[in-house]
Amino acid sequence: MYIVKINKAKYEYDIHSLVKAFYPEEDVKVLSPESAVKDRKIWEISPGLDIFFEENGITINGKAGKKYAQISEKDEFKAVLYQYLSDLTEKKLPWGNLTGIRPTKIAMTMLEEGKSEEEIANHLREKHFVSGEKALLGIDIAKRERDILAPLDYENGYSLYIGIPFCPTTCLYCSFTSFPIVSWKKRVGDYLTALEKEIDFTAEIYRDKKIDTIYIGGGTPTTLEPEELERLFDRLEEAFDLTGVKEFTVEAGRADSISAEKLAVLKKHGVTRISVNPQTMHDKTLKLIGRQHTVKQVKEAFFLARQAGFTNINMDIILGLPGETKEDVAATIEAIKELSPDSLTVHSLAVKRASHLREWVEEHGISMLLNTEETMRVAADGAKALSMKPYYLYRQKNMAGNFENVGYAREGCYGIYNILIMEEKQTIVALGAGTISKRVYPDGRIERSDNVKDVSQYIGRIGEMIERKRVLLS
């Protein structure tokens, strides 16, 4: 365990994120005198780091460490801490001291302010210690995002997210709200009834606004039976005017949940974009991470989607899965190139506190999760070979290699919703258990309203969920 002691509660999230990035194999604890009340025994352990905030500056690791001049803002503190940890470990991080999940927002904001690409790159390198390669990637994506979002009317439009929190099984790495469909089969109807109430409310309160994009995610939406999908789509079409929708995505996701009948329902109701997500094209790894389908089934599901008429199919892969090497990633990319999807989302594995992967790492060690600049480049080169360009990017805590998630797509196949959820330019109304609605005001202010995660609670308290939305959206 790596202990960081601070003399006052300040910047705890950023301290934890930076220290964890430099010491991924350690369980990092950031303790102030207040928080140490619950962790007195841990407080008494010798710290890995000691940060003392003073009126005229900060001191890191006392006399044996380094004293810095007055720090007036968080960015200055993060720069100091990053430099100290970088010197201490003799390591540099690809994204420097950026701890948020949306690094392209900096580039996007500066572009909107009229800054040149050179100015933005210098800012990212000099103020945040971002590598030259990542700075250029962030700028390239921000420019593309700006052009893709240009036609949207943020003030009079919104996007709709619908969460289906059921899955065939729970994957090793997953921390999303999901419940095994086998245990909830008899209550899917009750869930849809609650969801329909949220749909009707949203259609009424936003009757004067237009929907730009719809995204049905999860969980795995295609765990629903064809008739249940029909029911959901019928209600959407009854409640909303969908004639102006620019993108309608359904995350088919798991190959073992896809059938020709379900794909026919999606196509019939105007879905324009779907995901068939293998995560890896190695049966051994699929079994390890808790997926009950094979690589063969992934290919079969993909071909079914093509036969159903879908011309915008996304595939997700994860780099850094347990035991996978650069050669394994290269083999996965070659298999995907043969299928030739229209977009490819490349995730860097993140060890989430709520996932079973965290327990796996404690047993087998973090060194089994291999993600490097080389594997990231293999994936990027594969996307380029498929005529795809990077169009959105985000990061998560505790990512293998401290890298990023990047969405690549062919021209005309960019996922608009994916950009909107990252750049927070437009209101997103989210329906279903475990979802979070975000209202974006013209001045950039953002307010949120969340739904309870537990399915039974969501069904039983749907009136309360609707009232929360009323307060947010009125």
C-alpha positions as CSV (number, residue, x, y, z in Angstrom):
1,M,0.0,0.0,0.0
2,Y,1.2,3.5,-0.9
3,I,0.2,6.1,1.7
4,V,-0.1,9.8,0.9
5,K,-0.5,12.0,4.0
6,I,-1.7,15.6,3.6
7,N,-2.1,18.1,6.4
8,K,-5.5,19.4,5.1
9,A,-8.2,18.0,2.9
10,K,-7.3,19.4,-0.5
11,Y,-7.0,18.0,-4.1
12,E,-7.4,14.4,-2.9
13,Y,-8.9,13.2,-6.2
14,D,-6.0,14.6,-8.2
15,I,-3.4,13.4,-5.8
16,H,-4.8,9.9,-5.9
17,S,-5.0,9.8,-9.7
18,L,-1.5,11.0,-10.2
19,V,0.2,8.8,-7.6
20,K,-1.8,5.8,-8.9
21,A,-0.6,6.5,-12.4
22,F,3.0,6.4,-11.3
23,Y,2.5,3.4,-9.0
24,P,-0.3,1.3,-10.8
25,E,0.7,-1.8,-8.8
26,E,0.0,-0.1,-5.5
27,D,-3.2,0.4,-3.5
28,V,-3.0,4.1,-3.0
29,K,-4.6,5.8,0.0
30,V,-4.7,9.6,0.4
31,L,-5.4,10.6,4.0
32,S,-5.9,13.9,5.7
33,P,-6.2,14.3,9.5
34,E,-10.0,14.3,9.0
35,S,-10.2,11.2,6.9
36,A,-7.6,9.4,9.0
37,V,-10.2,9.1,11.8
38,K,-11.6,6.0,10.1
39,D,-8.1,4.8,9.0
40,R,-6.1,5.4,12.1
41,K,-4.0,2.3,11.7
42,I,-3.1,3.2,8.1
43,W,-2.3,6.8,9.2
44,E,0.3,5.4,11.5
45,I,2.1,3.6,8.7
46,S,5.1,5.4,7.3
47,P,3.9,7.3,4.2
48,G,5.1,6.9,0.7
49,L,4.5,10.6,0.3
50,D,4.0,13.5,2.8
51,I,2.4,16.7,1.4
52,F,2.3,19.8,3.7
53,F,0.2,22.8,2.5
54,E,1.5,26.1,4.0
55,E,0.7,29.7,3.6
56,N,3.8,30.4,1.6
57,G,3.9,27.2,-0.4
58,I,3.9,23.4,-0.1
59,T,6.5,20.9,1.1
60,I,6.7,17.4,-0.3
61,N,8.3,14.7,1.9
62,G,9.7,17.2,4.5
63,K,13.4,17.9,4.7
64,A,14.2,14.9,2.6
65,G,11.9,16.1,-0.1
66,K,11.4,19.5,-1.8
67,K,9.8,22.8,-0.9
68,Y,7.9,24.8,-3.5
69,A,6.8,28.4,-3.7
70,Q,3.2,29.6,-3.2
71,I,0.7,27.4,-5.2
72,S,-2.3,29.5,-6.0
73,E,-4.4,27.0,-8.1
74,K,-4.9,23.3,-8.7
75,D,-3.1,23.2,-12.0
76,E,0.0,24.7,-10.5
77,F,-0.2,22.1,-7.7
78,K,-0.6,19.2,-10.2
79,A,2.4,20.4,-12.2
80,V,4.5,20.4,-9.1
81,L,3.4,17.0,-7.9
82,Y,3.8,15.5,-11.4
83,Q,7.4,16.9,-11.7
84,Y,8.2,15.5,-8.3
85,L,6.8,12.0,-9.0
86,S,8.4,12.0,-12.4
87,D,11.8,12.8,-11.0
88,L,11.3,10.3,-8.2
89,T,10.3,7.4,-10.5
90,E,12.2,8.5,-13.6
91,K,9.0,8.0,-15.6
92,K,6.9,10.2,-17.8
93,L,3.2,9.7,-18.4
94,P,1.7,9.9,-21.9
95,W,-0.9,12.4,-20.7
96,G,1.3,14.2,-18.2
97,N,-0.6,15.6,-15.2
98,L,-4.1,15.5,-16.8
99,T,-6.3,13.5,-14.4
100,G,-9.7,14.2,-16.0
101,I,-11.4,11.9,-18.4
102,R,-11.8,14.5,-21.2
103,P,-8.4,15.7,-22.3
104,T,-9.8,16.8,-25.7
105,K,-12.0,19.4,-24.0
106,I,-8.9,21.6,-23.4
107,A,-8.0,21.5,-27.1
108,M,-11.7,22.0,-28.1
109,T,-12.0,25.1,-25.8
110,M,-8.8,26.6,-27.1
111,L,-9.8,26.1,-30.7
112,E,-13.1,27.9,-30.0
113,E,-11.1,30.7,-28.5
114,G,-9.3,31.1,-31.8
115,K,-6.0,29.6,-30.6
116,S,-3.6,28.1,-33.2
117,E,-2.7,24.4,-33.2
118,E,0.8,25.4,-32.3
119,E,-0.4,27.4,-29.2
120,I,-2.6,24.5,-28.1
121,A,0.2,21.9,-28.5
122,N,2.7,24.1,-26.6
123,H,0.1,24.6,-23.8
124,L,-0.5,20.8,-23.5
125,R,3.2,20.1,-23.5
126,E,4.5,22.9,-21.2
127,K,1.6,23.3,-18.7
128,H,0.4,19.7,-18.5
129,F,3.5,17.7,-19.7
130,V,1.5,15.8,-22.3
131,S,3.7,14.0,-24.8
132,G,4.1,15.5,-28.3
133,E,2.3,12.5,-29.8
134,K,-0.7,12.7,-27.5
135,A,-0.9,16.5,-27.9
136,L,-1.2,16.1,-31.6
137,L,-3.8,13.3,-31.3
138,G,-5.9,15.5,-29.0
139,I,-5.8,18.4,-31.4
140,D,-6.6,16.3,-34.4
141,I,-9.6,14.8,-32.6
142,A,-10.9,18.1,-31.3
143,K,-10.8,19.6,-34.8
144,R,-12.8,16.6,-36.2
145,E,-15.3,16.8,-33.3
146,R,-15.9,20.4,-33.9
147,D,-16.7,19.8,-37.6
148,I,-19.0,16.8,-36.8
149,L,-20.9,18.7,-34.2
150,A,-21.2,22.0,-36.2
151,P,-24.7,21.2,-37.6
152,L,-26.3,20.6,-34.2
153,D,-28.6,23.1,-32.5
154,Y,-27.5,22.7,-28.9
155,E,-30.1,25.0,-27.4
156,N,-33.2,23.6,-29.1
157,G,-32.0,20.0,-29.4
158,Y,-31.1,17.1,-27.1
159,S,-30.0,13.5,-27.1
160,L,-31.8,10.6,-25.6
161,Y,-30.0,7.7,-23.8
162,I,-32.0,4.6,-22.8
163,G,-30.3,2.1,-20.5
164,I,-31.1,-1.7,-20.6
165,P,-29.3,-3.0,-17.5
166,F,-29.3,-6.7,-18.4
167,C,-26.5,-8.9,-19.7
168,P,-26.0,-12.6,-20.5
169,T,-23.2,-12.6,-17.9
170,T,-21.1,-10.0,-16.1
171,C,-17.6,-9.5,-17.6
172,L,-14.5,-9.6,-15.4
173,Y,-13.7,-5.9,-16.1
174,C,-17.2,-4.5,-16.0
175,S,-18.4,-2.0,-13.4
176,F,-21.5,-0.8,-15.2
177,T,-25.0,-1.3,-13.9
178,S,-26.0,-4.7,-15.2
179,F,-27.9,-7.7,-14.0
180,P,-27.9,-11.3,-15.3
181,I,-30.9,-11.6,-17.7
182,V,-31.5,-15.2,-16.6
183,S,-32.5,-13.9,-13.1
184,W,-34.6,-11.1,-14.4
185,K,-36.6,-12.6,-17.3
186,K,-39.9,-12.4,-15.5
187,R,-39.4,-8.7,-14.6
188,V,-38.4,-7.4,-17.9
189,G,-42.0,-6.4,-18.6
190,D,-42.1,-4.5,-15.3
191,Y,-38.9,-2.7,-16.3
192,L,-40.2,-1.7,-19.7
193,T,-43.4,-0.4,-18.0
194,A,-41.4,1.9,-15.8
195,L,-39.2,2.9,-18.7
196,E,-42.3,3.8,-20.8
197,K,-43.4,6.2,-18.0
198,E,-40.0,8.0,-18.3
199,I,-40.4,8.1,-22.1
200,D,-43.8,9.6,-21.9
201,F,-42.7,12.2,-19.4
202,T,-39.6,13.2,-21.4
203,A,-41.7,13.5,-24.6
204,E,-44.1,15.8,-22.8
205,I,-41.6,18.1,-21.0
206,Y,-39.4,18.4,-24.1
207,R,-42.3,18.5,-26.7
208,D,-40.9,21.7,-28.1
209,K,-37.3,20.4,-28.6
210,K,-36.0,18.0,-31.2
211,I,-34.0,14.8,-30.7
212,D,-30.6,14.8,-32.5
213,T,-29.4,11.3,-31.4
214,I,-30.7,8.3,-29.6
215,Y,-28.4,5.7,-27.9
216,I,-29.7,2.5,-26.4
217,G,-27.0,1.0,-24.2
218,G,-26.6,-1.1,-21.1
219,G,-25.9,-3.7,-20.1
220,T,-26.7,-5.4,-23.4
221,P,-29.9,-4.1,-25.0
222,T,-30.2,-7.2,-27.3
223,T,-30.7,-9.4,-24.3
224,L,-34.3,-8.4,-24.8
225,E,-36.4,-10.7,-26.8
226,P,-37.6,-9.5,-30.3
227,E,-41.1,-8.8,-29.0
228,E,-39.7,-6.8,-26.1
229,L,-37.6,-4.8,-28.5
230,E,-40.7,-4.2,-30.6
231,R,-42.5,-2.9,-27.6
232,L,-39.8,-0.5,-26.7
233,F,-39.4,0.9,-30.2
234,D,-43.2,1.2,-30.7
235,R,-43.4,3.3,-27.6
236,L,-40.5,5.5,-28.7
237,E,-42.2,6.1,-32.0
238,E,-45.6,6.9,-30.4
239,A,-44.1,9.4,-27.9
240,F,-41.5,11.2,-30.1
241,D,-41.2,12.7,-33.5
242,L,-38.1,10.9,-34.8
243,T,-38.0,12.3,-38.3
244,G,-35.1,14.6,-37.5
245,V,-32.9,12.0,-35.7
246,K,-29.4,12.1,-37.1
247,E,-28.2,8.9,-35.5
248,F,-29.9,6.0,-33.8
249,T,-27.5,3.6,-32.1
250,V,-28.2,0.3,-30.4
251,E,-25.3,-1.5,-28.6
252,A,-25.9,-5.1,-29.6
253,G,-22.6,-5.8,-27.9
254,R,-22.5,-9.4,-27.0
255,A,-22.4,-12.0,-29.9
256,D,-24.4,-14.4,-27.7
257,S,-27.3,-12.0,-27.6
258,I,-27.7,-11.3,-31.3
259,S,-30.1,-13.1,-33.6
260,A,-31.5,-12.4,-37.1
261,E,-34.9,-11.8,-35.6
262,K,-33.6,-9.1,-33.2
263,L,-31.6,-7.4,-36.0
264,A,-34.7,-7.3,-38.2
265,V,-36.5,-5.5,-35.4
266,L,-33.7,-2.9,-35.1
267,K,-33.6,-2.4,-38.9
268,K,-37.4,-2.1,-39.2
269,H,-37.4,0.7,-36.6
270,G,-34.7,2.9,-38.1
271,V,-31.7,2.0,-36.1
272,T,-28.7,3.3,-38.1
273,R,-25.7,2.2,-36.1
274,I,-25.0,-0.9,-34.0
275,S,-22.1,-2.3,-32.1
276,V,-20.9,-5.9,-32.2
277,N,-18.2,-6.0,-29.6
278,P,-15.7,-8.9,-29.4
279,Q,-13.2,-7.1,-27.0
280,T,-10.7,-9.7,-28.2
281,M,-10.5,-12.3,-30.9
282,H,-9.0,-15.0,-28.7
283,D,-11.3,-17.7,-27.3
284,K,-9.0,-18.3,-24.3
285,T,-9.3,-14.6,-23.2
286,L,-13.0,-14.5,-23.9
287,K,-13.5,-17.4,-21.5
288,L,-11.3,-15.8,-18.9
289,I,-13.1,-12.5,-18.9
290,G,-16.5,-14.2,-18.5
291,R,-17.9,-14.0,-22.0
292,Q,-19.9,-17.0,-23.0
293,H,-19.4,-16.6,-26.8
294,T,-16.6,-17.6,-29.1
295,V,-14.7,-15.8,-31.8
296,K,-16.7,-17.8,-34.3
297,Q,-19.9,-16.5,-32.9
298,V,-18.6,-12.9,-33.1
299,K,-18.0,-13.4,-36.8
300,E,-21.4,-15.0,-37.3
301,A,-23.1,-12.1,-35.5
302,F,-21.2,-9.5,-37.6
303,F,-22.2,-11.2,-40.9
304,L,-25.8,-11.4,-39.7
305,A,-25.7,-7.6,-39.1
306,R,-24.4,-7.0,-42.6
307,Q,-27.0,-9.3,-44.1
308,A,-29.7,-7.4,-42.2
309,G,-28.6,-4.2,-44.1
310,F,-26.5,-2.4,-41.4
311,T,-23.8,-0.2,-43.0
312,N,-22.5,1.4,-39.8
313,I,-21.2,-1.4,-37.5
314,N,-18.9,-0.6,-34.7
315,M,-16.6,-3.1,-32.9
316,D,-15.0,-2.6,-29.5
317,I,-11.7,-4.1,-28.4
318,I,-9.8,-3.8,-25.1
319,L,-6.0,-3.6,-24.9
320,G,-4.3,-4.9,-21.7
321,L,-6.6,-7.8,-21.1
322,P,-5.1,-10.5,-18.7
323,G,-2.2,-12.2,-20.3
324,E,-2.5,-10.7,-23.8
325,T,0.7,-9.7,-25.5
326,K,1.5,-7.4,-28.4
327,E,1.2,-10.4,-30.7
328,D,-2.2,-11.3,-29.4
329,V,-3.4,-7.7,-30.1
330,A,-1.9,-7.9,-33.6
331,A,-3.8,-11.1,-34.2
332,T,-7.1,-9.5,-33.0
333,I,-6.5,-6.5,-35.3
334,E,-5.9,-8.8,-38.3
335,A,-9.1,-10.7,-37.6
336,I,-11.1,-7.4,-37.4
337,K,-9.5,-6.1,-40.6
338,E,-10.9,-9.2,-42.3
339,L,-14.4,-8.4,-41.1
340,S,-14.0,-4.7,-42.1
341,P,-16.3,-2.9,-39.6
342,D,-17.2,0.8,-40.1
343,S,-15.8,2.0,-36.8
344,L,-13.5,0.6,-34.2
345,T,-13.4,1.7,-30.5
346,V,-10.1,0.9,-28.9
347,H,-10.2,0.7,-25.1
348,S,-7.3,0.6,-22.7
349,L,-8.3,-1.7,-19.8
350,A,-9.2,0.1,-16.7
351,V,-9.2,-1.7,-13.3
352,K,-12.5,-0.5,-11.7
353,R,-13.0,-0.8,-8.0
354,A,-16.5,-2.3,-8.5
355,S,-15.3,-4.9,-11.0
356,H,-14.2,-8.5,-10.4
357,L,-11.0,-7.6,-12.3
358,R,-9.8,-5.9,-9.2
359,E,-9.9,-9.2,-7.2
360,W,-8.2,-10.9,-10.2
361,V,-5.3,-8.4,-10.1
362,E,-4.9,-8.8,-6.4
363,E,-4.4,-12.5,-7.0
364,H,-2.3,-12.5,-10.2
365,G,-0.6,-9.1,-10.1
366,I,-0.9,-5.9,-12.3
367,S,2.0,-7.1,-14.5
368,M,-0.4,-9.5,-16.2
369,L,-2.2,-6.5,-17.8
370,L,0.1,-5.5,-20.6
371,N,-0.6,-2.3,-22.5
372,T,2.2,-0.3,-24.1
373,E,2.8,2.3,-26.7
374,E,3.4,-0.5,-29.2
375,T,0.1,-2.2,-28.7
376,M,-1.7,1.2,-28.9
377,R,0.1,1.8,-32.2
378,V,-0.8,-1.7,-33.5
379,A,-4.5,-0.8,-33.0
380,A,-4.1,2.7,-34.5
381,D,-2.4,1.3,-37.5
382,G,-5.1,-1.3,-37.9
383,A,-7.8,1.4,-37.9
384,K,-5.8,3.5,-40.4
385,A,-5.6,0.4,-42.7
386,L,-9.4,0.3,-42.6
387,S,-9.5,4.0,-43.7
388,M,-10.7,5.1,-40.3
389,K,-9.7,8.3,-38.5
390,P,-9.8,9.0,-34.7
391,Y,-12.9,11.1,-33.8
392,Y,-13.4,10.9,-30.0
393,L,-11.2,10.1,-27.0
394,Y,-11.7,9.8,-23.3
395,R,-9.7,8.4,-20.3
396,Q,-10.6,6.6,-17.1
397,K,-9.0,6.1,-13.8
398,N,-6.5,3.3,-13.4
399,M,-6.1,2.6,-17.1
400,A,-3.4,0.1,-18.1
401,G,-0.4,2.0,-19.3
402,N,-2.0,5.3,-18.4
403,F,-3.3,5.6,-22.0
404,E,-6.7,6.4,-23.4
405,N,-9.8,5.1,-25.2
406,V,-10.1,6.2,-28.8
407,G,-12.9,5.8,-31.3
408,Y,-11.9,5.4,-34.9
409,A,-14.4,5.6,-37.9
410,R,-14.7,5.9,-41.6
411,E,-16.0,9.2,-43.0
412,G,-19.8,9.4,-42.4
413,C,-19.7,6.7,-39.7
414,Y,-18.7,8.8,-36.7
415,G,-20.6,8.3,-33.5
416,I,-22.2,11.7,-32.8
417,Y,-23.5,10.6,-29.4
418,N,-20.1,9.4,-28.3
419,I,-18.7,12.9,-28.9
420,L,-21.6,14.6,-27.2
421,I,-21.3,12.5,-24.0
422,M,-17.5,13.4,-23.8
423,E,-17.6,17.1,-24.8
424,E,-20.8,17.9,-22.8
425,K,-22.1,20.3,-25.4
426,Q,-25.7,19.2,-25.4
427,T,-28.3,18.1,-22.9
428,I,-28.6,14.3,-22.7
429,V,-31.8,12.9,-21.1
430,A,-31.0,9.5,-19.8
431,L,-33.8,6.9,-19.0
432,G,-33.5,3.6,-17.1
433,A,-31.8,2.2,-14.1
434,G,-28.4,3.6,-13.3
435,T,-28.4,6.3,-15.8
436,I,-27.5,10.0,-15.4
437,S,-29.1,12.9,-17.2
438,K,-27.0,16.0,-17.9
439,R,-28.6,19.4,-18.7
440,V,-26.2,21.7,-20.4
441,Y,-27.1,25.4,-20.2
442,P,-26.2,28.0,-22.9
443,D,-23.5,29.4,-20.5
444,G,-21.8,26.0,-20.3
445,R,-23.2,25.2,-16.8
446,I,-24.1,21.6,-16.3
447,E,-26.6,20.1,-13.8
448,R,-27.2,16.3,-13.3
449,S,-29.9,14.0,-12.2
450,D,-29.3,10.3,-11.6
451,N,-31.6,7.3,-11.5
452,V,-31.1,4.6,-8.9
453,K,-29.0,1.6,-10.1
454,D,-31.0,-1.3,-8.6
455,V,-33.6,-2.5,-11.1
456,S,-36.2,-3.3,-8.3
457,Q,-35.7,0.2,-6.8
458,Y,-36.0,1.8,-10.2
459,I,-39.3,0.0,-10.9
460,G,-40.7,0.8,-7.4
461,R,-39.6,4.4,-7.3
462,I,-40.2,5.4,-10.9
463,G,-42.4,8.3,-9.8
464,E,-39.4,9.7,-7.8
465,M,-37.1,9.3,-10.8
466,I,-39.6,11.3,-13.0
467,E,-39.8,14.0,-10.3
468,R,-36.0,14.3,-10.3
469,K,-36.2,14.9,-14.0
470,R,-38.9,17.4,-13.7
471,V,-36.7,19.4,-11.4
472,L,-33.8,19.1,-13.7
473,L,-35.5,19.8,-17.0
474,S,-38.2,22.3,-16.1
